[in-house]
């Protein structure tokens, strides 16, 4: 005969099993729906799952180097000082490739290029502030876009960032704030 | 009526079969060891990474830096996106939280109070991501997914200070006591969730590579010619042997697409696991992504079979040989020290003998009055300091003591005299320690 303790133990086990099963089902669904391509089914499931995915930062597309690699691009900026002299900087070159912040900085600089309307003002202000000793008057943010670079180009001793393999576009030209 | 009865029975049988299959897939009783390896690796990687980025804390996650709060709200206004950094106002609060977070990462790595520390690690990781989502990339995404699952897992039950504490508590009453390895269906379920996470990641990463350069076999060339991953030496090789580019591109696709399908089978798992680890070693070395690659490899640990680990442990024990520690069971301090030291012997490599109740045929009682001894299978007997020095590299749980015993000159100059002094004064030390375990006397 099972005593009350044994019965409650069994119920506790069953409840744990049910709760864990529900969580597993829910989480696995979220893990699969988050990166799945848009469709009517995934969209309706997303309505349900989105708060969970957002709160725990599980909304990942896992699109590493996908759908394509694309050409590289980086930002450089030119500061004009009060004497009219120009000073050029490539911010990503200021940190070692091996430094853990290198990747994060790359994403930040790429964001300025991808969405200058949102980030360029802030970036320009901070770059001016960083070089306050130059007494900066204005700043130009420039996108350096890599072009096609073939094996033959490499074998002939050229570099992907040589002037013939890049184009430059001014993203923003602004006056530096006074302070 | 008979038709309804048959239908009801069929329904019950189908439900029972589904229940059994569900339990077999998700709730097999497993040890936590693969997840503990992942915990240690992830904790160490995060600790190292977040220590290094400390000088950039305010610049990238602070209010006066690149990403003021209004800018974050501008790109992500969901109320579900939360960060503790949103509620800070003064710089010292950033540093105080960061310091606490680093301590939690260290505790997570060591398995100290794991059951609650893991939640702080998750909150910290999410907070960094939500405060500056622009610089949140692949490694953070996979870290978050793994830590989230680990939070629901019963981790800290092996290869941890929590385990050491549990073993020590058992040995306090009886030095010979052992704790069986922890295993539970919950551990099995969480291991399976990590496996599914890794398989889903590979699947979507593989099928997402639909771009022409992937299917034309040129992706690896494109990758190494971008300034981020430019590698002159490698390009020298690839440019003159372009077939390597095609092979590497297609091999990457093959591994990523095959992994989620073939990792489950007993026969193919070792190859897929080796291939995935090989792929990530390439990412670490050639793409300069050691943090990402290391965390991915830790995720792959969930696929390490328990029998592989058991065989590895058995091989290690066999290679290191038997070790018998002979101690003075009448000395409370000695027993307490043995309890402490043996708690780190997770593989149970050390046998013990109390010379008061069970005299050794190798070491005389007179010798034992002076020091603890370690007897090896070849009959050698190492006293005191030398005994510990022999054990430390051979017992994985005590590897952290290596610097104390193996710093050239220092260890022998100070270690041996210190040990001899403790051995000579052990009675006095025993008397000074309240609550010492009861000496084992005949």
HADDOCK unambig.tbl for C-alpha pairs under 7 A between the chains (distance, minus, plus):
assign (segid A and resid 31 and name CA) (segid B and resid 197 and name CA) 6.75 0.50 0.50
assign (segid A and resid 32 and name CA) (segid B and resid 200 and name CA) 6.69 0.50 0.50
assign (segid A and resid 35 and name CA) (segid B and resid 204 and name CA) 6.75 0.50 0.50
assign (segid A and resid 51 and name CA) (segid B and resid 80 and name CA) 5.85 0.50 0.50
assign (segid A and resid 54 and name CA) (segid B and resid 80 and name CA) 5.76 0.50 0.50
assign (segid A and resid 54 and name CA) (segid B and resid 81 and name CA) 5.79 0.50 0.50
assign (segid A and resid 55 and name CA) (segid B and resid 80 and name CA) 4.79 0.50 0.50
assign (segid A and resid 55 and name CA) (segid B and resid 81 and name CA) 5.33 0.50 0.50
assign (segid A and resid 55 and name CA) (segid B and resid 82 and name CA) 6.72 0.50 0.50
assign (segid A and resid 56 and name CA) (segid B and resid 126 and name CA) 6.85 0.50 0.50
assign (segid A and resid 57 and name CA) (segid B and resid 126 and name CA) 6.60 0.50 0.50
assign (segid A and resid 57 and name CA) (segid B and resid 144 and name CA) 6.97 0.50 0.50
assign (segid A and resid 58 and name CA) (segid B and resid 145 and name CA) 6.22 0.50 0.50
assign (segid A and resid 60 and name CA) (segid B and resid 141 and name CA) 6.70 0.50 0.50
assign (segid A and resid 62 and name CA) (segid B and resid 201 and name CA) 5.77 0.50 0.50
assign (segid A and resid 62 and name CA) (segid B and resid 204 and name CA) 6.05 0.50 0.50
assign (segid A and resid 62 and name CA) (segid B and resid 205 and name CA) 5.28 0.50 0.50
assign (segid A and resid 63 and name CA) (segid B and resid 204 and name CA) 6.90 0.50 0.50
assign (segid A and resid 63 and name CA) (segid B and resid 205 and name CA) 5.12 0.50 0.50
assign (segid A and resid 63 and name CA) (segid B and resid 208 and name CA) 5.97 0.50 0.50
assign (segid A and resid 64 and name CA) (segid B and resid 205 and name CA) 5.98 0.50 0.50
assign (segid A and resid 66 and name CA) (segid B and resid 208 and name CA) 5.53 0.50 0.50
assign (segid A and resid 66 and name CA) (segid B and resid 209 and name CA) 4.60 0.50 0.50
assign (segid A and resid 67 and name CA) (segid B and resid 208 and name CA) 5.34 0.50 0.50
assign (segid A and resid 67 and name CA) (segid B and resid 209 and name CA) 4.29 0.50 0.50
assign (segid A and resid 67 and name CA) (segid B and resid 210 and name CA) 4.98 0.50 0.50
assign (segid A and resid 67 and name CA) (segid B and resid 211 and name CA) 4.80 0.50 0.50
assign (segid A and resid 68 and name CA) (segid B and resid 209 and name CA) 6.22 0.50 0.50
assign (segid A and resid 68 and name CA) (segid B and resid 210 and name CA) 6.89 0.50 0.50
assign (segid A and resid 68 and name CA) (segid B and resid 211 and name CA) 4.47 0.50 0.50
assign (segid A and resid 68 and name CA) (segid B and resid 213 and name CA) 6.48 0.50 0.50
assign (segid A and resid 68 and name CA) (segid B and resid 214 and name CA) 6.81 0.50 0.50
assign (segid A and resid 69 and name CA) (segid B and resid 219 and name CA) 6.42 0.50 0.50
assign (segid A and resid 69 and name CA) (segid B and resid 222 and name CA) 6.54 0.50 0.50
assign (segid A and resid 69 and name CA) (segid B and resid 223 and name CA) 6.21 0.50 0.50
assign (segid A and resid 71 and name CA) (segid B and resid 226 and name CA) 6.29 0.50 0.50
assign (segid A and resid 72 and name CA) (segid B and resid 226 and name CA) 4.73 0.50 0.50
assign (segid A and resid 72 and name CA) (segid B and resid 227 and name CA) 6.24 0.50 0.50
assign (segid A and resid 98 and name CA) (segid B and resid 288 and name CA) 6.58 0.50 0.50
assign (segid A and resid 100 and name CA) (segid B and resid 49 and name CA) 6.56 0.50 0.50
assign (segid A and resid 101 and name CA) (segid B and resid 53 and name CA) 6.54 0.50 0.50
assign (segid A and resid 104 and name CA) (segid B and resid 135 and name CA) 4.72 0.50 0.50
assign (segid A and resid 105 and name CA) (segid B and resid 135 and name CA) 6.95 0.50 0.50
assign (segid A and resid 107 and name CA) (segid B and resid 134 and name CA) 6.44 0.50 0.50
assign (segid A and resid 107 and name CA) (segid B and resid 135 and name CA) 5.31 0.50 0.50
assign (segid A and resid 108 and name CA) (segid B and resid 134 and name CA) 6.07 0.50 0.50
assign (segid A and resid 108 and name CA) (segid B and resid 135 and name CA) 5.80 0.50 0.50
assign (segid A and resid 111 and name CA) (segid B and resid 134 and name CA) 6.99 0.50 0.50
assign (segid A and resid 122 and name CA) (segid B and resid 66 and name CA) 6.52 0.50 0.50
assign (segid A and resid 123 and name CA) (segid B and resid 66 and name CA) 6.56 0.50 0.50
assign (segid A and resid 151 and name CA) (segid B and resid 239 and name CA) 4.57 0.50 0.50
assign (segid A and resid 154 and name CA) (segid B and resid 239 and name CA) 6.95 0.50 0.50
assign (segid A and resid 155 and name CA) (segid B and resid 239 and name CA) 6.73 0.50 0.50
assign (segid A and resid 160 and name CA) (segid B and resid 225 and name CA) 6.33 0.50 0.50
